[in-house]
Amino acid sequence: MKPIKRRCLRLAALVGALLISNSLLVTAAPAPFFKWRSTLDGQVVCRQVSPGSAWERIAGPFRDLQCHELGSQPMQRWDRIPAPSRS
């Protein structure tokens, strides 16, 4: 193969790889949260992944990091800041 043709193939492969990696980043979303309980002392925490081998998952999935909002879809940012309530 000629050096110019080889360079073009490498450039095309690089561009293809960049396009694929960018399309994967667009679809990425945060993982849901779960409640975990320690089998040693019964402590309960809210985490996305297990804190360790001595923990068991007891509830979830949740949308927020306090484990209050049920659901697997993450909380969304506001499109605009809401107006303060007038009471």
C-alpha positions in Angstrom: 0.0 0.0 0.0 1.1 3.5 -0.7 1.9 5.7 2.3 -0.8 8.2 1.4 -3.5 5.5 1.1 -2.4 4.1 4.5 -2.7 7.5 6.1 -6.2 8.0 4.7 -7.3 4.7 6.1 -5.9 5.5 9.5 -7.6 8.9 9.4 -10.9 7.3 8.4 -10.6 4.8 11.2 -9.9 7.5 13.7 -12.8 9.6 12.6 -15.1 6.6 12.8 -13.9 5.7 16.3 -14.5 9.3 17.4 -18.0 9.3 16.0 -18.9 6.1 17.8 -17.5 7.2 21.1 -19.3 10.5 20.9 -22.6 8.8 20.2 -22.1 6.6 23.3 -21.5 9.7 25.5 -24.7 11.3 24.4 -26.8 8.4 25.7 -25.0 8.1 29.0 -27.1 8.8 32.1 -26.5 8.6 35.9 -27.1 5.3 37.6 -30.0 5.0 40.0 -29.5 5.0 43.8 -30.3 2.1 46.1 -30.6 1.7 49.9 -28.0 -0.6 51.4 -27.9 -2.1 54.9 -24.8 -3.3 56.7 -24.9 -6.9 57.8 -22.5 -6.0 60.6 -24.3 -3.2 62.4 -27.6 -2.5 60.5 -26.5 0.9 59.3 -28.5 2.1 56.2 -27.0 4.2 53.4 -28.1 5.4 50.0 -25.5 4.7 47.2 -25.4 3.9 43.5 -23.1 0.9 44.0 -22.5 -1.5 47.0 -20.3 0.0 49.7 -18.7 -3.4 50.1 -19.1 -7.1 50.6 -20.8 -6.8 54.1 -23.7 -4.8 52.6 -27.1 -6.0 51.2 -29.4 -4.0 48.9 -32.8 -3.5 50.7 -34.7 -1.0 48.5 -34.6 0.8 45.2 -34.1 2.1 42.6 -34.4 5.7 43.6 -33.9 8.9 41.5 -32.2 11.0 44.2 -29.2 10.6 46.5 -31.4 10.7 49.6 -33.3 7.7 48.4 -36.7 9.5 48.6 -37.9 9.6 45.0 -38.7 6.2 43.6 -37.9 5.4 39.9 -35.0 4.4 37.7 -34.8 7.7 35.7 -32.5 10.3 37.2 -33.8 13.7 38.4 -33.6 16.3 35.6 -32.2 19.8 36.0 -34.7 22.7 35.6 -35.1 24.2 32.2 -35.4 27.5 34.0 -35.3 28.5 37.6 -38.9 28.4 39.0 -40.5 31.6 40.3 -40.6 31.7 44.1 -44.0 30.8 45.5 -46.1 33.7 46.8 -47.9 32.8 50.0 
